[in-house]
Amino acid sequence: MDSETIQRRRWYILGVLTVSLLVVVLDNTILNVALKTIADPDKGLGATQSQLEWSINSYTLVFAGLLFTFGVLGDRLGRKRVLMGGMAVFALASLASAYAQSPDQLIYARALMGLGGAAVMPQTLSIITNVFEPHERGRAIGIWAGAVGLGVAIGPLTGGVLLAHFWWGSVFLINVPVIAVGVVLMAMLVPESRNPQPGRLDPLGVVLSVIGLVVLSYGIIQGGERGDWLAPAVLGPIFAGAAVLALFVWHEARSDSPAFDVGLFKDARMSAAVASIALCFFAAAGVFFFANFYMQSVRGLTPLESGAMVLPFAVAQLIFSTRSAGMVRRFGAKAVCTVGLLLVAGALASYHFVGIDTPLWILGAIFFVQGAGMANVMPPATESVMSALPREKAGAGSAINNTARQVAVAMGVAVLGSVIASVYRGDLRDDLAALPPDAREAAGESIAGAHAVASRVGGQTLVDHADAAFVHAMHTASVAAAVVAFLGALLVLKWMPGRDAGTQTEALPRASEQETAKV
């Protein structure tokens, strides 16, 4: 495919890539709505709490662990080839998840979905980097980032609609026809591209990255589940994963043909941008986690209604993500990212003022401000990461960007979830002490468990106290999340290059046409 044809089709290519990305991201959030149904022995699989957690964690572990590997493989083997293969695996795994006959089958199928998703996500961004020239790349990445935010927001709504009319497996089955159409369009429209000079393979580096990311992610997940971050089962994997990743960095710095040039982190554009993305998603993911419990358990909204409540976030993403490139041209990436993170911090701090009877429109307004803030962080930060790399290594850069986000999401849910659980149980200590052991464990584990126990024993007082305890815990976690986002703003303000530096860098030649697309 010649460069003229690619340029003529570039926006169609972006559309196909955006839809494929939307399917993967949407699946990450759509499952949360179906968990209660999957736990039902009649309507679902009768999954235990632990099995439900691993249906999510099996995906997260494989996805986070293999993102970097598939980014490197895409640069070497061809990004279109890896993308289409990942989509096919994701479709087959979605089919297996939809018709799983036991919780264990669902867990294994979800792990396979994580493998397919890890192959898809890095390729979408690296293909965009190779298809679009620098003057349009910011706008294209803005649309790409908007798809990420849209997937996060409409996942619960889509899940609620499907569960209202179909069985629980429909939340996975819907992926299959969308992917089938997407693969056909990819074959017709998307050009193949790869690193024309990939160098020698670095199997040791790839293996170290996989082991380090999987073990680190496992430790983070264990910390969230146990609520005890000092337990050996938590600290052991976290320190082991960090040690393996440190060994990976040491090896890459001394390798003649590294899978990833760690020296690129000396570039402030890349290091500050990756850190800002990680801190932003750490804060936001944890807040979305407890916001769903607040809406469904404290306020009594249905899954469909709680999904609709997040629509302002999606609207803000659609409005501001596509305009972020123009804002960067006018004010510079540093100013746009800093203001975006301050908006996110302000929105997160606002949850502190949301109570049991707060009008829901206020929560919707907070979601809108949070979406607007994130829409002005993701695109310029992602463009900063990708512009710090030569086009032929776009897959590795995309993988670093996505890996930082995925690990931050897992850590945000785990850490802030632990804060909520600790404050919630502390406030409810006297009520829990008066319950039988089995009921005490269920009520102390979550607010949904407390409501279920109260419905059996007829204890409205327990419901009132549980709601108040959860709201207090939500306030504490929201302040912690706001502080993290504010630290991200300070980091960007200090280290991300200003408008002049970004402009000068953009003017430099990036790669030849031969490197842009290789048939």
N, C-alpha and C positions, 0 to 999 in steps of 0.2 A: 504494500500500500504506500503510495508516494505521499510526500509531505503536503502537497496541495489538497489531495483528497482528505487527508486527516484534518487539515484546517477547516475545510468546508463542512466536515461532519462533527466537529469538536463538541458542539453543544448537545448533539444527539448522543454522542459517546458519554458525555457527562450525565445525561439523563439515565442511561442504562446503568452506569456505575452507581449512581445515587440510589436507584431502586434496589440494586443488589445489596448495597450497604444497609439500606433501610430494613430489609428483611432480617439481616443478622442482628442489628441493634434492637429492633422491635422485639425479637424473640427473647432478648435478655430481660425485658420488663414485662412481657405479656404473661410469663409463667407465674409471676407473683400473684396475679389475680386468681389463677386456677388452683393454687396450693390448697385452699380450704376444700374445694371440690375433690381434688385428688386424695385428700385424707379421708374422705367419706367412704366407708366400706360398701355402701350401696351404689352411690353415684360415681365413685372413683375407684381407687385401688386399695383403700384402707391403709395408706402409708402412715408410718409413725413420724413424729417430729424430726427425728434423726434422719430418716429416709427422705423427708421433704428437703431438709437442709442439703443433703448430698445430691439431690436432683439438681440443685443450683450449683453447688460447689464443684461437682464433677466437670461441669461445663467450664466454670471459671478457671480451675486448675489447668486443664488442657489448653484452653484458649490463651491464658496468660503465658503459659510455659512455651508455647510454640509460635507465638506471634513473631518474635525476632527471627526464628529459624525460617519461617515461610517468607519473610521479607527478603532474607538473603537468597533463598532458593528462587524467588521470583526474579531477582536481578540476574541470576545465573542461567536458569532454565527457560525463562520467558514469562513475563508477568501475566499475559493473557492466558497462557496454558495453565499456570498455577491457579489463576482466578476461576477458570471454568471447572477445573478439577475440584476446587474447594466448594463451588456451588453445587456440583453433583453430589459430593459427599454430604453436604448440608441437607440437600433434599432427601436423600436416602435415610439419613439419620432422623429427619423430621417425621418421615413416614413410620420409621421404627418406634419413635417416641409416641406417636399418635395411637398406635395399636399395641403398646406395651401391655402385657398381661399381669405384670407384677411390678412393685416398686423397684426391685433390683434391675429388671429389664429397662425401666425408664432411666435409671441412673447411668447404665452403660450406654444407652442410646444418646443421652445428653452429653456424655463424654465425647462420643463420636461427632455430635453437632459442634462441640468446641473445637475439634480438629478441623472441620470444614470452615468454621467461622474464622479460625486463625489463618487459614490459607486465603480467605477472601479479603479481609479488612486491609492488610498492608498493600495489596495490589491496587485497590481502588485509588488510593491517594498517590501511589507512585506512577500509575498510568496518567492521572490528571497532571502530575508534574511534568511528564514527558509530552503530553498532548498540547498543553497550553503554554504560550510564551509568557515571559515575566509580566508584561503589562496587563494580561488578562488572568494570570494565575490566582491573584488574590481574590478576585470575584468568584472564580470557579471553586476555590477552597472554601469560600464563604458559603456557597450552596452545599458543598460536601459536609461542612460542619453543621449547617442547618438540618441536614438529613439525620445526623447523629442526635441532635436535640429533639427533632420531631419524633424519632423512634422512641426516645426515652419518654416522651410525653403521651403519645397516642397508643403505646403498648397497653397500658391498663384499660383505656377506653375500648380498644379493639377486643381485648380479652373479655371485658364485660359484655359486649354485644354478642360475641360468640357463645359465651356460657349461658346467656339468656335464652338462646334458641337451639343450641346443639350440645353434644356431650363434651367432656373435658379434652378429649384428643383433638378437637377441632382447632385448638390454639396452636397446635403443631402442623396439622394437615393443611392449613391455609397457606403454608410456605411453599408447598410442592408445585401447584400450578403457576404461582408467581415466578419461582425459580426456573421452571421449564421455559416460560416465555423469555425470561431474562437471558438464559444460556443461548437461545436461538439468536436473539438480538446481538449478544456479544460476539458470536461467531461471524455475524454479518458486518458489524460496525467497528468493533474495538481492534486497533492495530496491535501487533505483537511488538514488544520492546524488551531489551535486556542489556546487560552490561557487555559492551563489545570486547572488553579486555578483563574478564573476571578473575584472572590469576589462578593460583592453585587453590584447591579446596582446603578448608580449615575445619576438619571434622572435630578436633579437640575443642575449638572455640564454640562450635555449635552445640556439642554435647554439654559443655560447661554452662552455657546460657540456659539450656533446657532444664538441667538439674537445679541450677541456682534459682530460677524463676518459679519452678514447681514447688520446691521445698520452702522457699520464702512465702509463697502464696498459701501453702498449706499451714504454715505456722500462724500467719495472720488470721486465717479462717478459724483455726483452733482457738486463738485468743478471743475472737468474737463469740464462739459457741460456749466456751467455758466461763468467760467473764473474769478470768484470772490470768493476767498477762505475765505473772511471775512463776507460773507452773512450769516444771521441766518440759512437759509435752508441748508447751507453747514457745518458751525461750529456746529450746533445743533446735527445732526446725528454723526459727527466725535467724539465729546466729549461724547455723549451718548453711542456710541459703545465702545469707550475706557473705559468708566466707567463700563460698563457691563463686559468687558473682565477683568478689574481689580478686579471686584467682583468675577468673575470666578476663577482667580488666588488665591484670598483670600479663597474662598470656598474649592478649591482643596487642598490647603496647610493644611487645618484643617480637611479634610475628612478622615475617617478611610478606605474608599474604593474609592479613587479618580478615575475619568475617565482617568486622566493623572497626573503623579507625577511631579508637577512643580519644585520640588527640583532638578530634573535632570538638570535644566539649570545652576546649580552651577558647572556642569562639563564643563570645557572650550572647550572640543571637540565639545559638542553639541551647546552651546550658540554662539561660534565664527563661527561655520559652518553654522548655521541657518542664522545668520546675514550676512555672506558673500554671501549666496545664494540670500537672499532678496535684498541686495544692487546691486548685479550683474544684477538681472532680472529687478529691478527698472530702472537701467540705460539703459539696452539693449532694453527693451520693448518699451520705449518711442522713442528710436532712430529708431526702425523698423517701428513705427507708422508714423513718418514724412518722412522716406526714401521712403515709398510707394507713398506718395503724390509727393515727389520730382521726382521720376522716371516717374510717369504717367502724372502729370500735367506740371511740368517744362520741363522735357525732352521728353514728348509726347510718351512714350512707351505704348504699349498695355498691358492689364493684363497678357497675356502669356509671353511677353517679360520681363516685370518687375519681374514676377515669376522666369524666367530663370536667371535673374541677381543675384538672391539670392542663386543660386546653389553652388557658392564657399563656402558659409557659411555651407551648408549641407556637402560638400566634406570634409571641415576641421573638422566638427563634427565626421564624419565617420572615418577619419584618426586618430585623436588624442584622442577621447573618449575611444576607445578600448585599447589605449596604456598608458592611464593615470595611471592605476594600477602599471605598471612596473616603471613608473616615480616616483610614491609614494614610492615604495620599495627601489628605489635607492637614492632618495633625501629627502623623507619625505613629509607628507601632507602639512605642513606649507609652505615649499619652492614651491611646485607645485601650490598650491592655490594662493600664493602671486604673482608668476610670471604670472599665468593665469589672475588674476585681473589687473595686470599692462598691459598685452597685450590688455585686453578689454578697459582699460582706454586710451591707446595709439590709438586704433582703433577709439574710440568715438571722441577723440580730433582731429583725422584726418579729420572728416567730416567738420571741420572748414575751410579746404582748398579746399572743393568741391564747385565749382561754377556752373554757368548756362551752361558753355561750356566745363567743365572738361571731358576729355576722360572717357568713361564708364568703361574701364578696370581698372582704378584707383579705382573706386567705388567697383568693383569686388574684387580687392586686399584687400580693407578695410574690406569687408565682410568676406574674408578668414581669416584675422588676428583676427577679432572679434570671428569667429567661433572657431578658434584654442584656443583662450583665454578661452572662456566659456567651451570648452571641457576639460580644465584642472582645472576648478573650480567645476563644477557640480559633477563629480564622486567622487573625494576625499572628498568634503564637505558632500555629501550625505552619503558616507561610515562612516564619522566621526559621523554623527547624528545617524545612525543605530547601530554603534558599541557601542554607549553610552547607549543603551537600551538592556535589556534582550530580547531574541528572542520572548518570549511569549507576549511581548508588542510591537511587530514590527509594527502592524497596527497603533497604536497611534503615534509612531515615524515617520512613513511614512506620516501620516496625517499632523503632525506639519511641516515637510519638504515641502510638497506640498501646505499647506495653506500659509506658509510664501512666497512661490514663487508666488502664485496666487494673494494674496493681494498686493505684490510688483509690479506685472505686472499692476494691475488696477491702483495703485498709480502712477507708472511711466508714463503710457499713460495719466492719468489725469493731473499730475503736469507738465510734459514736454509739453503736448499738450496745457496747459494754457499758458506756456511761449511762445510757438510758436504763439498762437493766439494773445497774447498781443503785441508782437513785430511786427507781421505782420500788425495788424490793425493800430498800431502807425505809421509805415512807410508809410502806404497807406492812411493816414488821409486826405490829400488834395484831392486825387483822389476820395475818397468816398464822400467827401462833395459836389462834383460837380454832383453826381448822384441823380436820384429820390429816394425817401425813400425806395421803395420795392427793387430796384436794389442795393441800398446802403447796405441794410441788407444782401442780397445774396452775394455780392462781399466781404463784410467784414467778412462773416462767414467762408469762406474757399477759397483757391486758385482755386479750381474747380468751385466755384460759380463765382469768378471774371472772369474766362475764359468764362463761360456761358453768363455772362452779356456782356462781350466784343464782343462775337459773334453776339449778338442781336443788339448792337448799333454800331458795326464796329469800336471798339476802340482798335487799336493795342498798343497804348500808355498805356492803362490800363493793357494789358497783360504783357508788358515789366516791368511795375512798380510792378505788382503783383508778377511776377517771382523773381524780385530783392528783394522785401520785404520778400518773403517766404524763399529765400536762406539766407538772413540776420537772419531771425528768426531761421532757422535750425542751423546756426553757433552758435547762442547764446545757444540754447538748447543742442547742442552737447558738448559745454564746460561744462555746468552744469552737464550733464550726465557723462562726463569724471571725474569730481571732485568727484562725488558720487562713481564711481568705484575705484578711487584712495583711497578714505577713506576706502572702503572695503578692499583694499590691506593692508593698515596700520593696520586695525583692526585684520586681520588674522596674520600679522607679529607680532603683540603684544600679542594676546591672544590664538591663536591656538597652541596646544602642538607641540613641535619639533619632529624630527625623532626618538629620543630615547624613548620619552614618548609614541609615537604611537606604536612603536614596542613592548614595554613592555605590553601595553594594549592588543594588538592583541594576545599576547601569553597566556593571561588569559583564563581559561575555560569559555565558554559562556552559554551553556545549555546542558542538557542531550539529548540523542537521542529521548527520549519520548517526550520532548518539541519540538524537531525539526519537527516532523510530527506525527499527530494524525489522524488516519483513522476514 
